[in-house]
């Protein structure tokens, strides 16, 4: 079974903790072809810095659990 992907290229996101980064856009997805390999996304934020995150919902270090949220999601 493959990874459960959270973000896709073109998605707009924000980080819950680091609002000063501004809005980000997913610019690249990378998926390992090896069983148990890692899935990554690169996000370019408005502050001009590109950041990489794990993009597998089955991984405890997934960007979702780190605080990255899609802009169209409701944040409580």
Long-range contacts (C-beta under 8 A, 24 or more apart in sequence): 3-31, 3-39, 3-55, 3-56, 3-57, 3-58, 3-59, 4-56, 4-57, 4-58, 5-29, 5-39, 5-55, 5-56, 5-57, 6-55, 6-56, 6-57, 6-62, 6-63, 6-64, 6-68, 7-41, 7-43, 7-53, 7-55, 7-63, 7-68, 7-70, 11-70, 12-70, 12-71, 12-72, 13-43, 13-68, 13-69, 13-70, 13-71, 14-68, 14-69, 14-71, 15-45, 15-66, 15-67, 15-68, 15-69, 16-67, 16-68, 16-69, 16-75, 17-67, 18-67, 20-47, 21-45, 21-46, 21-47, 21-49, 21-51, 22-46, 22-47, 23-71, 24-51, 24-68, 29-55, 43-68
